[in-house]
Amino acid sequence: MKTKYILPESLDKNSVPQVYEQCSKNEDLLYLDFSRVVSIDSAGVALVDYLKNKIPQLQLLNISDSITETMQTFKTELVPETDSRKENYFERIGEKTVEFAKSFKEALFLTADISFWSFISIFNRKGHRKGAVVQQSLLIGVDTLGIISLLSIILGLIIALQSAAQLRQFGANIFIADLIAIAMVREVGPMMTAIILAGRSGSAIASEIATMKVTEELDALRMMAINPVRYVMVPKFSAITICMPFLVIWSTAIGILGGLVIAVFYLDLSVTAYMTEIFEVLTLKDILVGLSKSIIFAWVIVIIGSYFGLNVEGGAEGVGKVTTKSVVVSIFMVIFFDVIFSLLYLGG
């Protein structure tokens, strides 16, 4: 039989299921009488809040002071289930813009911090480990020579082989030296070396710094009055600045050697003619363009790796995510700056 009121004897964890079932069957429920209720717990309070949310016209009768106090203590607010409003296109654009501006500002401050302490470290070695720059130079430079040599000679062979077939048709075999020299010195050498370092050294920098932050080693350095930027990042910045030009020179030389193989065995050129043409076509400006690119690329790799490492969130999973992001963004920025350099030196 349906009634307009319920008169429960108790509202605790044991009686709440029965009261809830009784209320569910009562579609005309308007009153909940507390005259017989002597105790109520958090389960009872949650049931009352649920019924008030489901039946807005429900009235509570004969509530004692003790019951009222208990209900205030365990009071919960139930949020009605409503479809959340979806962000429109412009809101998403605005949110991404604000996030980008914030990230850009943080990266700019980090760049200034690393640049400042790198300049100071030239005159004052205090603040980082003895021999840290040499150690990082071995990791970044010497250990990378193998993979750079292999890829450079392969690229030299590919570029020369693809060009040789066309040049041979016009009797312009000697110009294979011009093509290989300009391509390797100005473009292929610096960019390929930077991409290898972004994948190898950039990821290592990001994961190392991210792990140090997750394990609170950076906080420990600050507690010991040691600047983490100067202690951890500056040696890497200095090492890659020193090593990158030499790696690019090595990559360029190996790539030219790969072109020499095609020139001699496929185009029937002599080693003397090939090398003479290279020295004639190359200018000091070409060499300076390639080396200046290499230094900018090196700075980009270290700064981006450091930025993502410092902004890691979570544990081991977060370290993996920022490492992946740092490699992707580093490669993108290397290509972006290469385009900028190409526009600046267009026609030169």
VOPAGU-2260 file (C-alpha; in pm, 1 decimal, decimal comma):
REM VOPAGU-2260
SITE   aa  ch    i         X         Y         Z
SITE  MET   A    0       0,0       0,0       0,0
SITE  LYS   A    1     139,3     337,1     -99,5
SITE  THR   A    2     149,9     619,5     152,2
SITE  LYS   A    3     271,7     978,2     151,0
SITE  TYR   A    4     501,9     932,3     447,9
SITE  ILE   A    5     756,0     689,2     589,3
SITE  LEU   A    6     806,2     629,0     959,1
SITE  PRO   A    7    1138,5     447,5     998,0
SITE  GLU   A    8    1250,6     307,3    1332,2
SITE  SER   A    9    1620,7     363,0    1265,5
SITE  LEU   A   10    1851,0     491,9     995,7
SITE  ASP   A   11    2179,9     307,4    1029,1
SITE  LYS   A   12    2381,8      76,8     808,8
SITE  ASN   A   13    2163,7    -221,4     900,3
SITE  SER   A   14    1824,9     -60,8     833,6
SITE  VAL   A   15    1911,1     166,0     539,0
SITE  PRO   A   16    1857,8    -108,2     271,5
SITE  GLN   A   17    1504,9    -181,0     399,2
SITE  VAL   A   18    1416,1     188,6     423,9
SITE  TYR   A   19    1555,9     252,7      77,6
SITE  GLU   A   20    1348,7     -31,8     -67,9
SITE  GLN   A   21    1038,5      98,7     104,6
SITE  CYS   A   22    1096,9     449,5     -25,6
SITE  SER   A   23    1160,7     322,0    -378,4
SITE  LYS   A   24     818,2     157,5    -385,6
SITE  ASN   A   25     650,4     475,2    -257,9
SITE  GLU   A   26     602,1     698,3    -560,8
SITE  ASP   A   27     377,1     937,9    -362,7
SITE  LEU   A   28     628,3     985,6     -79,3
SITE  LEU   A   29     612,4    1339,9      61,9
SITE  TYR   A   30     712,8    1306,5     428,4
SITE  LEU   A   31     988,6    1131,7     620,0
SITE  ASP   A   32     901,2    1117,1     991,0
SITE  PHE   A   33    1190,9    1094,6    1239,9
SITE  SER   A   34     976,4    1067,6    1553,9
SITE  ARG   A   35    1075,7     703,1    1611,5
SITE  VAL   A   36    1436,8     736,2    1498,1
SITE  VAL   A   37    1677,0     729,2    1792,5
SITE  SER   A   38    2005,2     689,9    1602,7
SITE  ILE   A   39    2142,2     769,5    1262,9
SITE  ASP   A   40    2484,2     712,0    1108,2
SITE  SER   A   41    2662,0     821,4     790,8
SITE  ALA   A   42    2470,7     563,8     582,1
SITE  GLY   A   43    2139,5     707,1     702,5
SITE  VAL   A   44    2251,3    1063,5     631,3
SITE  ALA   A   45    2357,8     960,6     278,9
SITE  LEU   A   46    2012,9     803,5     223,6
SITE  VAL   A   47    1834,5    1120,3     340,2
SITE  ASP   A   48    2048,0    1335,3     107,6
SITE  TYR   A   49    1976,8    1097,6    -179,2
SITE  LEU   A   50    1600,8    1109,0    -119,2
SITE  LYS   A   51    1602,8    1490,3     -92,3
SITE  ASN   A   52    1789,3    1511,6    -420,7
SITE  LYS   A   53    1554,3    1262,9    -590,7
SITE  ILE   A   54    1232,1    1405,6    -440,0
SITE  PRO   A   55    1268,8    1784,9    -410,1
SITE  GLN   A   56     928,2    1819,8    -237,5
SITE  LEU   A   57    1019,4    1572,3      37,3
SITE  GLN   A   58     978,9    1713,2     390,2
SITE  LEU   A   59    1154,1    1589,2     705,7
SITE  LEU   A   60     936,1    1583,1    1019,7
SITE  ASN   A   61    1007,5    1561,5    1396,1
SITE  ILE   A   62    1387,7    1576,7    1374,6
SITE  SER   A   63    1550,5    1593,0    1719,6
SITE  ASP   A   64    1849,8    1811,1    1796,5
SITE  SER   A   65    2083,1    1512,7    1822,1
SITE  ILE   A   66    1968,5    1380,6    1484,5
SITE  THR   A   67    2012,3    1726,8    1331,5
SITE  GLU   A   68    2364,1    1752,0    1471,8
SITE  THR   A   69    2453,9    1408,7    1334,8
SITE  MET   A   70    2316,9    1497,4     993,7
SITE  GLN   A   71    2521,7    1817,3     987,6
SITE  THR   A   72    2834,3    1619,9    1076,5
SITE  PHE   A   73    2791,3    1364,3     798,8
SITE  LYS   A   74    2620,5    1591,9     549,8
SITE  THR   A   75    2703,4    1521,6     186,2
SITE  GLU   A   76    2612,6    1712,5    -124,0
SITE  LEU   A   77    2504,4    1502,1    -417,0
SITE  VAL   A   78    2564,7    1659,3    -752,4
SITE  PRO   A   79    2291,6    1576,4   -1002,2
SITE  GLU   A   80    2405,9    1381,2   -1302,8
SITE  THR   A   81    2411,9    1626,3   -1589,9
SITE  ASP   A   82    2594,7    1625,2   -1918,1
SITE  SER   A   83    2904,6    1837,5   -1881,8
SITE  ARG   A   84    2925,9    2119,2   -2129,8
SITE  LYS   A   85    3178,8    2049,1   -2398,9
SITE  GLU   A   86    3446,7    2304,3   -2464,2
SITE  ASN   A   87    3404,7    2474,0   -2795,6
SITE  TYR   A   88    3677,3    2513,6   -3056,7
SITE  PHE   A   89    3784,1    2861,4   -2947,4
SITE  GLU   A   90    3811,3    2760,0   -2580,3
SITE  ARG   A   91    4044,2    2475,6   -2672,5
SITE  ILE   A   92    4255,0    2708,6   -2883,2
SITE  GLY   A   93    4273,7    2957,9   -2595,8
SITE  GLU   A   94    4372,4    2687,7   -2347,8
SITE  LYS   A   95    4647,2    2555,7   -2576,4
SITE  THR   A   96    4770,5    2910,3   -2636,8
SITE  VAL   A   97    4796,2    2981,3   -2264,0
SITE  GLU   A   98    4978,1    2651,4   -2205,4
SITE  PHE   A   99    5218,6    2724,5   -2490,5
SITE  ALA   A  100    5288,9    3075,8   -2358,1
SITE  LYS   A  101    5358,4    2935,2   -2011,7
SITE  SER   A  102    5589,0    2664,2   -2149,1
SITE  PHE   A  103    5769,3    2915,3   -2370,4
SITE  LYS   A  104    5826,4    3145,5   -2072,9
SITE  GLU   A  105    5965,9    2859,9   -1861,2
SITE  ALA   A  106    6191,1    2745,6   -2146,1
SITE  LEU   A  107    6314,2    3102,1   -2194,7
SITE  PHE   A  108    6405,7    3135,3   -1826,4
SITE  LEU   A  109    6580,5    2796,8   -1835,1
SITE  THR   A  110    6776,1    2901,3   -2145,0
SITE  ALA   A  111    6887,1    3221,8   -1974,3
SITE  ASP   A  112    6983,6    3030,8   -1660,2
SITE  ILE   A  113    7191,1    2771,8   -1848,0
SITE  SER   A  114    7356,9    3039,2   -2064,3
SITE  PHE   A  115    7446,3    3253,2   -1763,5
SITE  TRP   A  116    7599,4    2972,0   -1558,7
SITE  SER   A  117    7780,4    2833,2   -1863,5
SITE  PHE   A  118    7947,3    3170,0   -1914,7
SITE  ILE   A  119    8032,4    3196,0   -1543,6
SITE  SER   A  120    8180,7    2844,9   -1543,8
SITE  ILE   A  121    8444,2    2957,5   -1795,9
SITE  PHE   A  122    8601,1    3173,2   -1524,8
SITE  ASN   A  123    8484,8    2992,2   -1211,0
SITE  ARG   A  124    8471,3    2612,7   -1201,8
SITE  LYS   A  125    8310,7    2607,9    -859,3
SITE  GLY   A  126    7965,4    2453,3    -846,5
SITE  HIS   A  127    8003,5    2135,3   -1052,5
SITE  ARG   A  128    8199,1    1812,3   -1035,7
SITE  LYS   A  129    8562,9    1807,0   -1130,5
SITE  GLY   A  130    8606,1    1649,8   -1471,9
SITE  ALA   A  131    8232,6    1658,9   -1545,7
SITE  VAL   A  132    8278,2    1832,5   -1880,9
SITE  VAL   A  133    8538,0    1576,2   -1991,8
SITE  GLN   A  134    8313,1    1290,7   -1883,3
SITE  GLN   A  135    8015,1    1433,5   -2070,6
SITE  SER   A  136    8232,9    1498,0   -2375,9
SITE  LEU   A  137    8327,7    1130,7   -2385,5
SITE  LEU   A  138    7963,0    1023,6   -2355,6
SITE  ILE   A  139    7828,2    1273,0   -2607,7
SITE  GLY   A  140    8120,6    1289,0   -2849,1
SITE  VAL   A  141    8345,9     983,5   -2853,4
SITE  ASP   A  142    8070,5     726,3   -2795,7
SITE  THR   A  143    7871,5     870,8   -3087,7
SITE  LEU   A  144    8147,9     849,2   -3347,8
SITE  GLY   A  145    8059,2     493,6   -3452,6
SITE  ILE   A  146    7695,6     550,6   -3543,9
SITE  ILE   A  147    7772,9     889,0   -3702,7
SITE  SER   A  148    8048,7     735,2   -3918,4
SITE  LEU   A  149    7823,7     452,8   -4035,8
SITE  LEU   A  150    7529,2     673,6   -4128,4
SITE  SER   A  151    7746,8     943,4   -4285,3
SITE  ILE   A  152    7921,7     709,5   -4525,5
SITE  ILE   A  153    7588,2     549,0   -4617,5
SITE  LEU   A  154    7432,5     889,5   -4684,7
SITE  GLY   A  155    7735,3     994,7   -4887,6
SITE  LEU   A  156    7705,0     679,2   -5097,5
SITE  ILE   A  157    7330,1     726,1   -5148,9
SITE  ILE   A  158    7350,8    1093,8   -5247,1
SITE  ALA   A  159    7640,2    1030,0   -5482,7
SITE  LEU   A  160    7481,8     721,9   -5637,4
SITE  GLN   A  161    7145,9     893,3   -5698,3
SITE  SER   A  162    7316,2    1196,4   -5853,6
SITE  ALA   A  163    7577,3    1009,6   -6054,9
SITE  ALA   A  164    7328,9     851,2   -6292,7
SITE  GLN   A  165    7196,2    1191,8   -6394,9
SITE  LEU   A  166    7532,8    1367,3   -6416,0
SITE  ARG   A  167    7675,5    1087,4   -6627,1
SITE  GLN   A  168    7417,3    1147,1   -6901,4
SITE  PHE   A  169    7548,0    1500,0   -6954,3
SITE  GLY   A  170    7916,4    1424,0   -6914,0
SITE  ALA   A  171    7925,1    1626,7   -6589,1
SITE  ASN   A  172    8090,2    1357,6   -6379,2
SITE  ILE   A  173    8323,1    1600,6   -6204,6
SITE  PHE   A  174    8033,2    1795,5   -6056,9
SITE  ILE   A  175    7957,0    1503,7   -5826,6
SITE  ALA   A  176    8228,7    1649,7   -5602,9
SITE  ASP   A  177    8053,4    1990,2   -5594,6
SITE  LEU   A  178    7721,1    1833,0   -5504,1
SITE  ILE   A  179    7856,8    1610,4   -5227,5
SITE  ALA   A  180    8073,9    1885,2   -5077,6
SITE  ILE   A  181    7803,1    2152,5   -5060,0
SITE  ALA   A  182    7534,1    1909,0   -4942,7
SITE  MET   A  183    7745,2    1752,7   -4667,9
SITE  VAL   A  184    7902,8    2075,4   -4539,6
SITE  ARG   A  185    7594,5    2298,3   -4533,9
SITE  GLU   A  186    7301,4    2062,3   -4478,6
SITE  VAL   A  187    7340,5    1688,7   -4440,7
SITE  GLY   A  188    7635,0    1683,3   -4199,4
SITE  PRO   A  189    7501,3    1928,8   -3938,5
SITE  MET   A  190    7138,8    1814,6   -3950,6
SITE  MET   A  191    7205,2    1441,4   -3952,0
SITE  THR   A  192    7452,1    1472,9   -3663,8
SITE  ALA   A  193    7198,9    1679,2   -3467,3
SITE  ILE   A  194    6920,8    1425,1   -3524,3
SITE  ILE   A  195    7146,1    1141,2   -3406,3
SITE  LEU   A  196    7244,5    1336,5   -3095,4
SITE  ALA   A  197    6879,5    1427,3   -3028,6
SITE  GLY   A  198    6785,3    1060,8   -3029,3
SITE  ARG   A  199    7090,2     940,1   -2840,1
SITE  SER   A  200    7220,4    1214,7   -2611,2
SITE  GLY   A  201    6904,5    1427,6   -2591,5
SITE  SER   A  202    6699,1    1136,5   -2464,6
SITE  ALA   A  203    6971,5    1046,7   -2214,1
SITE  ILE   A  204    6977,7    1404,4   -2081,0
SITE  ALA   A  205    6598,9    1418,0   -2044,7
SITE  SER   A  206    6572,6    1079,0   -1873,2
SITE  GLU   A  207    6863,7    1149,7   -1636,4
SITE  ILE   A  208    6724,1    1484,8   -1520,5
SITE  ALA   A  209    6368,8    1346,5   -1499,9
SITE  THR   A  210    6487,4    1054,3   -1287,1
SITE  MET   A  211    6678,2    1292,5   -1059,3
SITE  LYS   A  212    6363,7    1498,4   -1011,1
SITE  VAL   A  213    6139,0    1196,9    -947,4
SITE  THR   A  214    6383,7    1057,3    -691,1
SITE  GLU   A  215    6419,3    1408,4    -536,3
SITE  GLU   A  216    6791,1    1426,6    -605,6
SITE  LEU   A  217    6749,2    1778,9    -744,5
SITE  ASP   A  218    6578,2    1882,8    -420,7
SITE  ALA   A  219    6865,6    1728,3    -226,7
SITE  LEU   A  220    7113,3    1937,5    -427,2
SITE  ARG   A  221    6916,7    2253,2    -344,0
SITE  MET   A  222    6916,7    2156,2      24,4
SITE  MET   A  223    7296,8    2139,8       4,7
SITE  ALA   A  224    7305,0    2489,0    -151,8
SITE  ILE   A  225    7409,3    2345,8    -490,6
SITE  ASN   A  226    7247,3    2491,2    -799,3
SITE  PRO   A  227    7106,4    2195,3   -1004,1
SITE  VAL   A  228    7138,0    2388,2   -1329,4
SITE  ARG   A  229    7505,3    2458,4   -1270,4
SITE  TYR   A  230    7579,8    2111,4   -1130,0
SITE  VAL   A  231    7385,1    1891,9   -1374,3
SITE  MET   A  232    7303,9    2082,3   -1693,3
SITE  VAL   A  233    7596,2    2318,5   -1750,6
SITE  PRO   A  234    7854,6    2037,0   -1795,6
SITE  LYS   A  235    7630,2    1879,2   -2059,1
SITE  PHE   A  236    7579,9    2216,9   -2227,9
SITE  SER   A  237    7953,7    2287,5   -2235,9
SITE  ALA   A  238    8041,6    1936,1   -2353,3
SITE  ILE   A  239    7796,2    1930,8   -2644,0
SITE  THR   A  240    7904,9    2282,9   -2747,1
SITE  ILE   A  241    8264,7    2161,6   -2772,3
SITE  CYS   A  242    8191,9    1823,7   -2932,7
SITE  MET   A  243    7924,4    1913,3   -3186,7
SITE  PRO   A  244    8147,4    2103,7   -3434,7
SITE  PHE   A  245    8402,9    1822,9   -3432,5
SITE  LEU   A  246    8130,6    1562,7   -3486,1
SITE  VAL   A  247    7993,9    1762,7   -3779,3
SITE  ILE   A  248    8341,2    1793,4   -3932,1
SITE  TRP   A  249    8390,5    1418,6   -3892,5
SITE  SER   A  250    8046,3    1343,1   -4040,1
SITE  THR   A  251    8114,1    1571,5   -4335,5
SITE  ALA   A  252    8453,2    1411,8   -4405,0
SITE  ILE   A  253    8309,4    1059,3   -4391,3
SITE  GLY   A  254    8020,1    1160,3   -4618,2
SITE  ILE   A  255    8264,2    1305,5   -4872,4
SITE  LEU   A  256    8460,5     979,8   -4850,9
SITE  GLY   A  257    8141,8     789,6   -4937,5
SITE  GLY   A  258    8097,1    1013,1   -5240,9
SITE  LEU   A  259    8457,2     944,1   -5339,0
SITE  VAL   A  260    8384,6     571,5   -5363,8
SITE  ILE   A  261    8106,7     633,1   -5619,5
SITE  ALA   A  262    8313,7     893,0   -5805,9
SITE  VAL   A  263    8607,7     654,9   -5849,8
SITE  PHE   A  264    8432,8     322,8   -5917,6
SITE  TYR   A  265    8119,4     441,6   -6097,0
SITE  LEU   A  266    8211,3     771,5   -6266,4
SITE  ASP   A  267    8575,8     681,9   -6337,0
SITE  LEU   A  268    8712,7     995,6   -6168,7
SITE  SER   A  269    9052,9    1003,9   -6005,7
SITE  VAL   A  270    9097,1    1072,7   -5636,7
SITE  THR   A  271    9306,6    1380,9   -5718,2
SITE  ALA   A  272    9042,3    1530,9   -5950,0
SITE  TYR   A  273    8765,7    1463,9   -5696,2
SITE  MET   A  274    8949,7    1620,2   -5401,4
SITE  THR   A  275    9076,9    1915,5   -5607,8
SITE  GLU   A  276    8721,5    1999,1   -5716,0
SITE  ILE   A  277    8601,7    1982,9   -5354,8
SITE  PHE   A  278    8865,0    2227,7   -5232,2
SITE  GLU   A  279    8787,9    2462,1   -5519,4
SITE  VAL   A  280    8412,5    2469,6   -5467,7
SITE  LEU   A  281    8409,0    2497,7   -5088,2
SITE  THR   A  282    8440,8    2842,7   -4934,1
SITE  LEU   A  283    8500,0    2961,5   -4581,9
SITE  LYS   A  284    8138,4    3078,2   -4566,7
SITE  ASP   A  285    8011,0    2725,9   -4637,2
SITE  ILE   A  286    8218,3    2587,7   -4352,4
SITE  LEU   A  287    8109,8    2863,2   -4111,7
SITE  VAL   A  288    7742,6    2809,8   -4201,0
SITE  GLY   A  289    7769,0    2439,6   -4122,7
SITE  LEU   A  290    7954,1    2494,4   -3794,2
SITE  SER   A  291    7720,6    2772,0   -3678,0
SITE  LYS   A  292    7423,5    2545,4   -3743,6
SITE  SER   A  293    7584,7    2268,0   -3544,8
SITE  ILE   A  294    7630,4    2484,9   -3235,2
SITE  ILE   A  295    7270,9    2611,3   -3242,8
SITE  PHE   A  296    7143,2    2254,9   -3287,6
SITE  ALA   A  297    7355,3    2141,7   -2991,6
SITE  TRP   A  298    7210,8    2410,8   -2765,3
SITE  VAL   A  299    6856,4    2324,5   -2873,5
SITE  ILE   A  300    6906,2    1956,2   -2786,0
SITE  VAL   A  301    7039,9    2024,6   -2435,5
SITE  ILE   A  302    6785,3    2293,0   -2346,7
SITE  ILE   A  303    6486,4    2089,4   -2466,4
SITE  GLY   A  304    6610,2    1774,9   -2290,5
SITE  SER   A  305    6664,4    1971,2   -1968,1
SITE  TYR   A  306    6324,8    2142,8   -1993,9
SITE  PHE   A  307    6128,7    1820,2   -2032,1
SITE  GLY   A  308    6334,7    1650,7   -1762,4
SITE  LEU   A  309    6255,9    1928,0   -1513,5
SITE  ASN   A  310    5883,5    1916,5   -1597,3
SITE  VAL   A  311    5834,3    1543,8   -1544,9
SITE  GLU   A  312    5517,9    1430,2   -1364,4
SITE  GLY   A  313    5460,1    1090,3   -1210,4
SITE  GLY   A  314    5706,1     807,7   -1162,6
SITE  ALA   A  315    5876,3     578,0   -1411,7
SITE  GLU   A  316    5593,6     621,9   -1663,7
SITE  GLY   A  317    5639,8     999,2   -1653,4
SITE  VAL   A  318    6012,8     961,7   -1718,3
SITE  GLY   A  319    5939,9     757,2   -2028,8
SITE  LYS   A  320    5686,1    1009,7   -2156,3
SITE  VAL   A  321    5910,5    1315,2   -2119,3
SITE  THR   A  322    6200,8    1127,3   -2278,6
SITE  THR   A  323    5989,5    1051,9   -2584,2
SITE  LYS   A  324    5859,7    1409,3   -2598,8
SITE  SER   A  325    6208,5    1555,0   -2572,7
SITE  VAL   A  326    6333,0    1350,5   -2869,5
SITE  VAL   A  327    6032,5    1441,0   -3086,3
SITE  VAL   A  328    6047,4    1812,2   -3002,4
SITE  SER   A  329    6427,7    1824,2   -3040,5
SITE  ILE   A  330    6415,9    1674,2   -3389,2
SITE  PHE   A  331    6132,7    1908,1   -3486,4
SITE  MET   A  332    6320,3    2213,9   -3359,2
SITE  VAL   A  333    6641,9    2105,1   -3533,8
SITE  ILE   A  334    6456,3    2088,9   -3865,1
SITE  PHE   A  335    6278,0    2417,6   -3788,1
SITE  PHE   A  336    6604,1    2601,1   -3720,1
SITE  ASP   A  337    6758,1    2442,4   -4028,4
SITE  VAL   A  338    6478,6    2599,7   -4234,3
SITE  ILE   A  339    6544,0    2935,5   -4067,6
SITE  PHE   A  340    6914,2    2910,2   -4150,1
SITE  SER   A  341    6835,0    2815,5   -4509,1
SITE  LEU   A  342    6618,0    3128,0   -4544,7
SITE  LEU   A  343    6882,1    3348,5   -4385,6
SITE  TYR   A  344    7156,7    3219,4   -4614,8
SITE  LEU   A  345    6935,0    3191,9   -4920,0
SITE  GLY   A  346    7142,2    3253,0   -5228,6
SITE  GLY   A  347    7460,6    3289,4   -5026,7
